[in-house]
Amino acid sequence: MTGRLIVAGMVLLLASLPSPAVRADEAAISLASDGNSFAFEMRDGIPSGFLATLIEDLASAVGRRVDFHIRPWARCLEEARNGDVDGVFAVYRLPEREKLYLYSRVPLYLVQEHIYVRRDEGFDARDWQDRLRGKRVGVLNASYHGPRYQEALAQHLFGAVELANSTESLLAMLRAGRIDAIFTTSDLMQKALAAPGVSPAVTQIEPAVEAMPVYLAFTRKRDLTGLRDAIDRELDKMKEDGRYDALLHHFYP
């Protein structure tokens, strides 16, 4: 009887212990983004938009799920760099960032970089260097806007460069006359202008200053090469068999 009681006690003890950790191939991928565009946003706590659907489909295809984390853009990059999250999207691929992040090989999307000015102050974007010489421009903190913008910075073309944590803040600065122009993507600006109470008193300067691919970038604090490669293979398949184009057409008919 005593032996049976001991065995029963051991069974109860084992049942009360925490369950083994979920296998790595079943765990969620934690990804950070700013959630400030129609391509990716959270609606009532539910990920929405082209990039949200694309990334969830890619993760599902490789046997994973995704936990999205919404942060200001500079914090997204910092958390991915420190390993607080597994990765960040949608991010430009730059030589100086290659040392900090493990980039996907296949781009997620192509974004358009534009200049925005107050209404009735428009000009041809092909002359933007002359038109913005000595002017005050605004950009998101830790953002990148292409090689021509970087060249303008190196030449000290602008009178000042003001940083903000949101496109909405940049719009407020533009309306108040604190800056003369905004550099940002059309995706971010469209979402900001759709916010309640925001006056659309801005002009998008054409043509786009840059059109650049954006990527999924993983932290280098742990080895996620296998996950990166699996997602790249699936994204290649989606682009080859038409699923990618069909998804893009669904969100951008």
C-alpha positions as CSV (number, residue, x, y, z in Angstrom):
1,M,0.0,0.0,0.0
2,T,2.8,2.4,0.9
3,G,4.5,1.8,-2.5
4,R,1.3,2.6,-4.3
5,L,0.9,5.8,-2.3
6,I,4.4,6.8,-3.2
7,V,3.8,6.2,-6.9
8,A,0.5,8.1,-6.8
9,G,2.2,11.0,-5.1
10,M,5.0,11.1,-7.7
11,V,2.3,11.2,-10.5
12,L,0.5,14.1,-8.8
13,L,3.8,15.9,-8.3
14,L,4.8,15.5,-12.0
15,A,1.4,16.7,-13.1
16,S,1.8,19.9,-11.0
17,L,5.1,20.8,-12.5
18,P,5.2,23.4,-15.4
19,S,4.8,21.9,-18.8
20,P,8.0,21.7,-21.0
21,A,8.8,24.7,-23.0
22,V,7.2,24.9,-26.4
23,R,9.5,23.7,-29.2
24,A,11.3,26.5,-31.0
25,D,9.5,25.6,-34.3
26,E,6.1,26.1,-32.6
27,A,6.9,29.3,-30.8
28,A,5.6,32.7,-31.8
29,I,7.8,35.1,-33.7
30,S,7.8,38.5,-31.9
31,L,8.0,41.3,-34.5
32,A,8.0,45.1,-33.9
33,S,6.6,47.8,-36.2
34,D,5.2,51.3,-35.7
35,G,1.7,50.3,-37.0
36,N,1.2,53.8,-38.6
37,S,0.3,52.9,-42.2
38,F,-2.6,51.1,-43.9
39,A,-0.1,48.4,-45.0
40,F,0.2,47.5,-41.3
41,E,-2.0,48.7,-38.4
42,M,-3.9,47.3,-35.4
43,R,-7.7,47.6,-35.6
44,D,-9.3,46.8,-32.3
45,G,-6.2,44.8,-31.4
46,I,-6.3,42.8,-34.7
47,P,-3.4,43.1,-37.2
48,S,-4.7,44.5,-40.5
49,G,-3.3,45.4,-43.9
50,F,-1.2,44.0,-46.6
51,L,2.0,43.5,-44.5
52,A,0.1,42.0,-41.6
53,T,-1.6,39.4,-43.8
54,L,1.6,38.7,-45.7
55,I,3.7,38.1,-42.6
56,E,1.0,36.0,-40.9
57,D,0.7,33.9,-44.0
58,L,4.5,33.4,-44.2
59,A,4.8,32.5,-40.6
60,S,1.9,30.0,-40.8
61,A,3.6,28.4,-43.9
62,V,6.7,27.7,-41.8
63,G,4.8,26.4,-38.8
64,R,4.9,29.6,-36.6
65,R,2.6,32.3,-35.5
66,V,3.4,36.0,-34.9
67,D,3.1,38.3,-31.9
68,F,3.1,41.9,-33.2
69,H,4.4,44.7,-31.0
70,I,3.5,48.3,-31.8
71,R,6.3,50.8,-30.9
72,P,7.6,54.2,-32.1
73,W,10.0,53.5,-35.0
74,A,13.2,54.2,-33.1
75,R,12.2,51.8,-30.3
76,C,11.3,49.1,-32.9
77,L,14.9,49.2,-34.2
78,E,16.3,49.4,-30.7
79,E,14.3,46.4,-29.4
80,A,15.3,44.3,-32.4
81,R,18.9,45.3,-32.0
82,N,18.9,44.3,-28.3
83,G,17.1,41.1,-28.9
84,D,14.0,42.1,-27.0
85,V,12.0,41.1,-30.0
86,D,12.9,38.6,-32.8
87,G,12.7,41.2,-35.6
88,V,11.4,44.4,-37.0
89,F,9.6,45.3,-40.3
90,A,9.3,47.0,-42.8
91,V,12.8,48.3,-42.8
92,Y,15.2,49.5,-45.4
93,R,18.4,47.5,-46.0
94,L,21.4,49.6,-45.3
95,P,25.1,48.6,-45.1
96,E,25.5,50.1,-41.6
97,R,22.5,48.1,-40.4
98,E,23.7,44.8,-41.8
99,K,26.0,44.4,-38.7
100,L,23.0,44.9,-36.4
101,Y,20.3,42.9,-38.1
102,L,19.9,39.7,-40.0
103,Y,18.0,40.8,-43.1
104,S,15.7,38.7,-45.2
105,R,16.9,38.2,-48.7
106,V,13.6,38.7,-50.4
107,P,11.9,42.2,-50.0
108,L,8.4,42.4,-48.5
109,Y,7.2,45.4,-50.4
110,L,8.2,48.5,-52.3
111,V,7.6,51.9,-50.7
112,Q,7.5,55.4,-52.2
113,E,9.4,58.2,-50.5
114,H,7.8,61.6,-51.0
115,I,8.1,65.2,-49.9
116,Y,5.1,67.0,-48.4
117,V,4.6,70.7,-48.2
118,R,1.8,73.1,-47.3
119,R,-1.0,73.3,-49.8
120,D,-0.3,75.8,-52.7
121,E,3.5,75.5,-52.1
122,G,4.0,72.7,-54.5
123,F,6.9,72.3,-56.9
124,D,8.4,69.6,-59.2
125,A,10.2,67.1,-57.1
126,R,13.0,66.9,-59.6
127,D,14.1,70.3,-58.4
128,W,13.6,69.6,-54.7
129,Q,17.3,70.2,-53.7
130,D,17.1,73.8,-55.0
131,R,13.6,74.4,-53.5
132,L,14.5,73.1,-50.1
133,R,17.9,74.7,-49.8
134,G,18.1,76.4,-46.4
135,K,14.6,75.2,-45.5
136,R,13.5,73.4,-42.3
137,V,12.5,69.8,-42.9
138,G,10.9,67.2,-40.6
139,V,11.4,63.4,-40.5
140,L,10.6,60.6,-38.2
141,N,13.2,59.8,-35.5
142,A,15.6,57.1,-36.7
143,S,14.1,57.1,-40.2
144,Y,15.9,56.8,-43.6
145,H,14.8,58.5,-46.8
146,G,17.2,57.3,-49.5
147,P,20.6,58.2,-50.8
148,R,19.7,61.6,-52.3
149,Y,18.3,62.7,-48.9
150,Q,21.5,61.4,-47.3
151,E,23.6,63.3,-49.8
152,A,21.6,66.5,-49.0
153,L,22.4,66.0,-45.3
154,A,26.1,65.5,-46.0
155,Q,26.1,68.8,-48.0
156,H,24.2,70.6,-45.2
157,L,21.6,71.6,-47.7
158,F,18.8,72.1,-45.1
159,G,18.5,74.9,-42.7
160,A,17.4,72.5,-40.0
161,V,16.1,68.9,-39.6
162,E,13.5,68.4,-37.0
163,L,12.7,64.9,-35.5
164,A,9.3,63.6,-34.4
165,N,7.9,60.3,-33.2
166,S,4.9,60.3,-35.5
167,T,3.7,61.5,-38.9
168,E,0.8,63.3,-37.1
169,S,3.4,65.3,-35.1
170,L,5.2,66.2,-38.3
171,L,1.9,67.4,-39.9
172,A,1.2,69.6,-36.8
173,M,4.7,71.1,-37.1
174,L,4.1,71.8,-40.8
175,R,0.8,73.5,-40.2
176,A,2.3,75.6,-37.4
177,G,5.1,76.8,-39.7
178,R,7.8,75.1,-37.6
179,I,9.0,73.2,-40.7
180,D,8.7,73.8,-44.4
181,A,8.6,70.2,-45.7
182,I,8.2,66.6,-44.6
183,F,10.1,63.6,-45.9
184,T,8.1,60.4,-45.4
185,T,6.5,57.5,-47.3
186,S,3.1,57.8,-49.0
187,D,1.8,54.9,-46.8
188,L,2.6,56.7,-43.6
189,M,1.2,60.0,-44.8
190,Q,-2.1,58.5,-46.1
191,K,-2.7,56.9,-42.7
192,A,-1.9,60.2,-40.8
193,L,-4.2,62.2,-43.1
194,A,-7.1,59.8,-42.5
195,A,-7.0,60.3,-38.7
196,P,-10.0,62.1,-37.2
197,G,-9.6,65.9,-37.0
198,V,-6.5,66.1,-39.3
199,S,-6.7,68.7,-41.9
200,P,-5.5,67.5,-45.3
201,A,-3.9,70.9,-46.1
202,V,-0.8,69.4,-47.6
203,T,0.5,68.7,-51.1
204,Q,2.4,65.5,-52.1
205,I,5.3,66.5,-54.3
206,E,5.6,64.4,-57.5
207,P,7.4,62.4,-58.6
208,A,8.6,60.3,-55.6
209,V,12.0,61.1,-54.4
210,E,12.8,57.4,-54.0
211,A,11.2,54.0,-54.5
212,M,12.9,51.4,-52.2
213,P,12.2,47.9,-51.1
214,V,11.6,47.1,-47.4
215,Y,12.5,43.9,-45.6
216,L,12.0,41.8,-42.5
217,A,15.1,42.2,-40.3
218,F,15.8,39.8,-37.4
219,T,17.9,40.3,-34.3
220,R,21.5,39.1,-34.3
221,K,21.4,38.4,-30.6
222,R,20.4,34.8,-31.3
223,D,20.7,32.5,-34.4
224,L,17.5,33.0,-36.5
225,T,19.2,32.1,-39.8
226,G,17.0,29.0,-40.2
227,L,13.8,30.9,-39.6
228,R,15.0,33.7,-42.0
229,D,15.8,31.2,-44.7
230,A,12.5,29.4,-44.3
231,I,10.5,32.6,-44.6
232,D,12.6,33.7,-47.7
233,R,11.9,30.4,-49.4
234,E,8.1,30.7,-48.8
235,L,8.1,34.4,-49.9
236,D,9.9,33.3,-53.1
237,K,7.2,30.7,-53.7
238,M,4.4,33.2,-53.1
239,K,5.9,35.5,-55.7
240,E,6.5,32.7,-58.2
241,D,3.0,31.1,-58.0
242,G,1.0,34.4,-58.0
243,R,-0.2,34.4,-54.4
244,Y,1.8,37.5,-53.6
245,D,0.4,39.5,-56.5
246,A,-3.1,38.4,-55.7
247,L,-2.7,39.5,-52.1
248,L,-1.2,42.9,-53.2
249,H,-4.1,43.4,-55.6
250,H,-6.6,42.6,-52.8
251,F,-5.3,45.5,-50.7
252,Y,-4.3,47.8,-53.6
253,P,-6.9,47.1,-56.4
